[in-house]
Amino acid sequence: MNILSLFLSATSQGLLWSLLAIGVFLTYRILDIADLTAEGSFPLGGGIAAVMIVNGANPVIATLAAFVGGMVAGLVTGILNTKFHVPALLAGIITMTGLYSITSRVMGAPNIALLGEDTVFTAIQNMGMTKNNAVIIIGLLVAILVILLLVLFFRTEIGLAIRATGDNPDMSEANGIRTENMKLLGYMISNGSIALSGALLAQNNGFADLNSGVGTIVIGLASIIIAEVLLHNRPIATRLITIVCGAVIYRFILALVFEMNVQPTDSKLASAVVLVICLSLPQIRQKLGLNRNKKETKKGAKSNATSIENH
């Protein structure tokens, strides 16, 4: 496979995975919460969409239903965390564990094939587009729509309250913000976006799998880290766009790794290694910056000393 086709394939996958990365970003960076519900809400979204499509539902309706299902999953985690005061990490693990059984009930089987079924990509394919190009177009449109809605939402009073809750919950509560409700809303939007990603990827892959959520949090974190290496401390709109770019870059890196004849059983290990490298990039960049500053300082000191001697 040449580089161009590899990049196009990575782009189509990355655009769909970017919705998961955006969902992880909302809890991990905006709310400052490590939420593992992602590994349960992702297959839930795929399962809901697949079951509805197989039973004759419109693919768009099925995808929206998956989004709602993800929001309900986020609501459960939020209630455990805010109302029952279960630690955020443990609340996510509890919900993730419970969702495995719920998704199994919803699907009724370990996996559901969508071969021959209409999906959200079928309409574009019927216009003469290839499957890859159809996925890129739909993925790009959905990513743009999600980013626009989130940017507009975070400019509202509620959106600003959610960001304030993540920055300083004590100060936010002192100023009259109901921080528990803000966290609940954040959990719901986050997991809704993750389930949306699961629904679209299930339709792209042609099947929904009960175990597809394993390792998804790694993909989301890697995309966020790559985005922050590209641009750091930027406005929310720019950060969301760079997360999409980060997801595409991450998928492209993985595609290059898999071109080296990596065994399918080693795919998770390869993903973990790539994540470690991505996590190390900010530290490497910081050290390079410090070394450069030290060299510039030494040069400046030498030039000052030379000028003083000349005088």
C-alpha positions in Angstrom: 0.0 0.0 0.0 1.5 3.4 -1.0 1.7 6.3 1.4 -1.2 8.3 -0.2 -3.7 5.4 0.1 -2.4 4.7 3.6 -2.9 8.3 4.6 -6.5 8.4 3.2 -7.3 5.2 5.0 -5.9 6.7 8.3 -7.8 9.9 7.6 -11.1 8.1 7.3 -10.5 6.1 10.5 -9.1 9.1 12.3 -12.1 11.3 11.6 -14.4 8.8 13.2 -12.1 8.1 16.1 -11.7 11.8 16.7 -15.3 11.9 18.1 -14.1 9.5 20.8 -11.0 11.7 21.5 -13.2 14.8 21.8 -15.4 12.9 24.3 -12.4 11.9 26.4 -11.1 15.5 26.2 -14.3 16.8 27.7 -13.8 14.8 30.9 -10.0 14.5 31.0 -9.2 18.2 30.3 -12.3 20.2 30.7 -13.6 18.5 33.9 -10.2 17.2 35.0 -11.7 13.7 35.6 -10.2 10.4 34.5 -13.4 8.7 33.2 -13.1 5.0 32.1 -16.8 4.8 31.1 -15.5 5.3 27.5 -14.6 1.6 27.2 -18.2 0.7 27.9 -20.1 3.5 26.1 -18.1 3.0 22.9 -19.3 -0.6 22.2 -22.8 0.4 23.6 -23.1 3.0 20.8 -22.0 0.5 18.2 -24.4 -2.2 19.5 -27.4 0.1 19.6 -26.8 1.4 16.1 -26.2 -2.2 14.7 -29.3 -3.7 16.3 -31.5 -0.8 15.1 -30.1 -0.9 11.5 -30.5 -4.7 11.3 -34.1 -4.3 12.4 -34.9 -1.8 9.6 -34.3 1.5 11.3 -33.0 4.5 9.4 -29.2 4.6 9.9 -29.3 8.3 11.0 -31.9 7.6 13.6 -29.9 4.6 14.8 -26.8 6.7 15.1 -28.7 9.4 17.1 -30.1 6.7 19.4 -26.5 5.5 20.0 -25.6 9.1 21.1 -28.5 9.1 23.5 -27.5 5.7 24.8 -24.0 7.0 25.5 -25.5 10.0 27.3 -27.4 7.7 29.6 -24.2 5.8 30.4 -22.5 9.0 31.2 -25.4 10.0 33.4 -25.0 6.8 35.4 -21.3 7.5 36.0 -22.1 11.1 36.9 -24.7 10.0 39.5 -22.3 7.5 41.1 -19.6 10.2 41.3 -21.6 13.3 42.3 -24.6 11.9 44.3 -23.1 8.7 45.8 -19.6 10.3 46.1 -17.9 7.3 44.5 -14.4 8.4 43.3 -14.4 9.3 39.6 -12.0 6.6 38.5 -14.0 3.9 40.4 -17.3 5.2 39.2 -16.1 4.9 35.6 -14.9 1.3 36.2 -18.2 0.3 37.8 -20.3 1.7 34.9 -17.9 0.2 32.3 -18.2 -3.2 33.9 -22.0 -3.0 34.1 -22.2 -1.8 30.5 -20.6 -5.0 29.2 -23.6 -7.0 30.3 -26.1 -4.3 29.2 -24.5 -4.1 25.7 -24.5 -7.9 25.6 -28.3 -7.8 26.3 -28.8 -5.1 23.7 -26.9 -7.0 21.0 -28.1 -10.5 21.9 -24.8 -11.8 20.5 -21.0 -11.1 20.8 -21.1 -9.4 17.4 -23.6 -8.2 14.8 -22.7 -8.1 11.1 -23.9 -5.2 9.0 -22.8 -6.5 5.6 -25.5 -5.7 3.0 -27.3 -3.2 5.3 -27.7 0.5 4.6 -25.5 2.7 6.7 -25.0 6.5 7.0 -22.3 6.1 4.3 -24.5 4.4 1.8 -26.1 7.5 0.4 -22.7 9.0 -0.4 -21.5 5.7 -1.9 -24.6 5.6 -4.1 -23.4 8.9 -5.7 -20.4 7.1 -7.1 -18.0 7.7 -4.3 -15.7 5.0 -3.0 -16.3 3.7 0.5 -13.1 5.4 1.8 -14.1 8.8 0.3 -17.7 8.4 1.7 -16.4 7.8 5.2 -14.0 10.8 4.9 -16.9 13.1 3.8 -19.4 11.9 6.5 -16.7 11.8 9.2 -15.6 15.4 8.3 -19.1 16.7 8.3 -20.0 15.1 11.7 -16.7 16.3 13.2 -17.3 19.8 12.1 -20.9 19.7 13.4 -19.8 18.4 16.8 -17.0 21.0 17.1 -19.4 23.8 16.1 -22.0 22.7 18.6 -19.5 22.3 21.4 -17.9 25.7 20.7 -21.3 27.4 20.8 -22.3 25.4 23.9 -19.1 26.4 25.8 -19.9 30.1 25.1 -23.2 29.8 26.9 -23.7 30.4 30.6 -23.9 26.6 31.3 -20.9 25.9 29.1 -18.8 28.4 30.9 -20.0 27.0 34.3 -18.8 23.5 33.2 -15.4 24.9 32.3 -15.2 26.8 35.6 -16.2 23.7 37.5 -13.3 21.8 35.9 -10.8 24.7 36.6 -11.8 25.3 40.3 -14.8 23.4 41.7 -14.5 25.0 45.1 -14.5 28.6 43.8 -17.3 27.7 41.3 -19.5 26.4 44.1 -18.7 29.4 46.2 -20.0 31.6 43.3 -23.3 29.7 43.2 -22.6 27.2 40.4 -24.2 23.8 41.0 -21.0 21.9 40.3 -22.6 18.5 40.7 -25.1 19.2 37.9 -22.3 20.6 35.7 -20.3 17.4 36.1 -23.3 15.3 35.3 -23.8 17.3 32.1 -20.2 17.0 31.2 -20.2 13.2 31.7 -23.3 12.9 29.5 -22.0 15.0 26.6 -18.6 13.2 26.8 -20.0 9.7 26.6 -22.6 10.7 24.1 -19.8 11.7 21.7 -17.9 8.5 22.5 -21.0 6.3 21.7 -21.5 8.3 18.5 -17.9 7.4 17.5 -18.7 3.7 18.3 -21.9 3.8 16.1 -20.1 5.3 13.1 -17.1 3.0 13.4 -19.4 -0.1 13.6 -21.1 1.0 10.4 -17.7 1.7 8.7 -16.3 -1.7 9.8 -19.4 -3.6 8.9 -20.0 -5.1 12.3 -20.5 -4.2 15.9 -18.4 -6.1 18.5 -19.0 -6.5 22.2 -15.3 -6.2 23.0 -14.5 -3.3 20.7 -14.2 -0.9 23.7 -11.0 -2.5 25.0 -8.2 0.0 24.7 -10.3 2.9 23.4 -9.2 5.2 26.2 -5.7 4.8 24.9 -6.7 6.0 21.5 -8.4 9.0 23.0 -5.5 10.0 25.2 -3.0 9.5 22.4 -5.0 11.8 20.1 -5.2 14.5 22.9 -1.5 14.3 23.7 -0.5 14.6 20.0 -2.9 17.6 19.7 -1.3 19.3 22.7 2.2 18.7 21.2 1.0 20.4 18.0 -0.6 23.4 19.7 -0.8 24.1 23.5 -3.0 26.5 25.5 -5.2 27.6 22.6 -8.9 28.5 22.5 -11.4 25.7 22.8 -12.2 25.7 19.0 -8.6 25.4 18.0 -8.0 22.6 20.6 -10.9 20.6 19.3 -9.7 20.9 15.7 -6.2 19.8 16.7 -7.7 16.8 18.5 -9.2 15.8 15.1 -5.7 16.2 13.5 -4.2 14.3 16.4 -6.6 11.4 15.9 -5.7 11.3 12.2 -2.0 11.4 12.9 -2.3 8.7 15.5 -4.1 6.4 13.1 -1.5 7.1 10.4 1.3 6.2 12.8 -0.4 3.0 13.7 -1.0 2.3 10.0 2.8 2.7 9.4 3.5 0.4 12.3 1.1 -2.3 11.0 2.7 -2.1 7.6 5.8 -3.6 9.3 4.0 -6.9 9.5 3.0 -6.6 13.1 0.9 -9.5 14.3 -2.8 -8.8 15.0 -2.3 -10.1 18.6 0.4 -7.4 19.1 -1.8 -4.5 17.9 -2.6 -3.4 21.5 1.1 -3.5 22.4 1.9 -1.4 19.4 -0.8 1.1 20.4 0.6 1.3 23.9 4.2 1.9 22.6 2.9 4.7 20.3 1.1 6.2 23.3 4.2 6.1 25.4 6.1 7.9 22.7 3.3 10.5 22.4 3.3 11.1 26.1 7.1 11.6 26.1 7.0 14.2 23.3 6.1 17.2 25.6 8.9 16.3 27.9 11.4 16.0 25.0 10.2 19.3 23.6 10.6 21.0 27.0 14.1 19.6 27.4 15.1 20.7 23.9 13.7 24.2 24.7 15.6 24.4 28.0 18.8 23.3 26.3 18.3 25.8 23.5 17.7 28.6 26.1 20.8 27.5 28.0 22.9 27.7 24.9 21.5 31.1 24.0 22.2 32.3 27.5 25.8 31.1 27.4 26.3 32.8 24.0 24.8 36.0 25.3 27.1 35.8 28.4 30.1 35.2 26.2 29.3 38.1 23.9 28.8 40.4 26.8 32.1 39.3 28.3 33.8 39.9 25.0 32.3 43.4 24.6 33.4 44.3 28.2 37.0 43.1 27.4 37.1 45.1 24.2 36.1 48.2 26.1 
